[in-house]
Amino acid sequence: MKFNTKAIHGGQQNVDPGYGAVMSPIYQTSTFEQISPGQHKGFEYARSGNPTRSAYEKAIASLENGKHGLAFASGLAAIDAILKLLKPGDEVISTNDLYGGSYRLFNGIYKDLGIKFHFVNMQDPTAFLPYLTEHTKLIWAETPTNPLINILDLEALSKIAKTHNLLLAVDNTFATAYLQRPLEWGADIVMHSATKYLGGHSDLIMGSVVVSDDALAKKLYFIQNASGGIAGPMDSFLALRGLKTLPLRMQRHCENAKAVAEFLQQHPKVERVFWPGLSNHPQHDLATKQMLDYGGMVAFTTKGNSYTEALKFLERLKIFTLAESLGGVESLAGHPVTMTHASIPKADREKTGIVDSLIRLSVGIEDKTDLLLDLDKALG
Ligand SMILES: *Cc1c(COP(=O)(O)O)cnc(C)c1O
């Protein structure tokens, strides 16, 4: 099946054996009747498995071209489950340009539990070789990165991971399976905050993990059931509904982001624009190689790098909503320094280029003429 067909039908055969509903019903139940002790119709207790969650898990696995999907209560619960594959003494090499909440989880919780993290710039995939030790178990990559929209070379990272027998996990939230499928480049684990583009309508918090290896899937399923950070049936239903229109929405997100990036690039008040579709983006060729299109996230800085000007710009926007998050149908704007990346110390932040005037846009699917007008007015 081609991707657009999979988005509607992937893993979705017989989602309602009872009545043949075309969409998976919302199985809002905690438990399932057993015919005789231990004998049931595939589900026994809804932490261990729920048909609505299972329908979503099969759909996302199909879209990522993986074998096994797992759905969690949030993107961070999904990352948490992946980190539980590790033991005290293990080491992780993570990209240094990553989602602030991932950094907080690594550094604020798992570090104290005895896991060592090295945060390195992975734009040069060999840069982390000096940090490899016999204890290194996992590479954590995110591409495109947040908020600077840098691109990491998935094929190169996966070759290094294979050579050194490490797991490669990729946070695919920004690209989605429509634009990029890390498992096809050799990654072992792909993770999503389904809260963003997969759900697509800013109405849920959810996460997912997809893998192809059966033994790895078994371990993750054990963790999902044992730790219990599962996605509920209502959220699973909404995310599944979101997946159906993922290709259509992503096409419009990319088209509008292109218009926004090109508009900002020629604007006299703008210093720099970060969008991998621009030919002056440092990893433009790499993005072209591993992604179908360049995504809906655009970041930029203004001339003079003024903190107050950045805040004023955000206050003046009318159509772009000033809010955390991304990936919904509506356009959002944010200020990483005070919002998403506030938990990263200033010195670390500035090392990676997250400066005071940096604005991050999640370009929605509205009419692009209105979006450009809004940006132009707010820039003043
Ligand atoms: C939002 C986000 C997360 C965390 O997901 P939640 O659903 O908010 O827990 C992780 N990674 C990236 C890239 C994100 O944008």
The ligand as an SDF file (V2000), in Angstrom:
LIG
                    3D

 15 15  0  0  0  0  0  0  0  0999 V2000
    6.2010   17.8940   22.3940 C   0  0  0  0  0  0  0  0  0  0  0  0
    7.4170   17.1090   22.1130 C   0  0  0  0  0  0  0  0  0  0  0  0
    7.8080   16.0500   22.9440 C   0  0  0  0  0  0  0  0  0  0  0  0
    7.0470   15.6880   24.2010 C   0  0  0  0  0  0  0  0  0  0  0  0
    5.7630   15.2450   23.9190 O   0  0  0  0  0  0  0  0  0  0  0  0
    4.5050   15.4520   24.9150 P   0  0  0  0  0  0  0  0  0  0  0  0
    3.4020   14.8300   24.1530 O   0  0  0  0  0  0  0  0  0  0  0  0
    4.3500   16.9070   25.1540 O   0  0  0  0  0  0  0  0  0  0  0  0
    4.8550   14.7290   26.1640 O   0  0  0  0  0  0  0  0  0  0  0  0
    8.9480   15.3550   22.6120 C   0  0  0  0  0  0  0  0  0  0  0  0
    9.6740   15.6730   21.5130 N   0  0  0  0  0  0  0  0  0  0  0  0
    9.3370   16.6810   20.7060 C   0  0  0  0  0  0  0  0  0  0  0  0
   10.1790   16.9780   19.5250 C   0  0  0  0  0  0  0  0  0  0  0  0
    8.2040   17.4300   20.9710 C   0  0  0  0  0  0  0  0  0  0  0  0
    7.8840   18.4540   20.1650 O   0  0  0  0  0  0  0  0  0  0  0  0
  1  2  1  0
  2  3  1  0
  2 14  2  0
  3  4  1  0
  3 10  2  0
  4  5  1  0
  5  6  1  0
  6  7  2  0
  6  8  1  0
  6  9  1  0
 10 11  1  0
 11 12  2  0
 12 13  1  0
 12 14  1  0
 14 15  1  0
M  END
$$$$
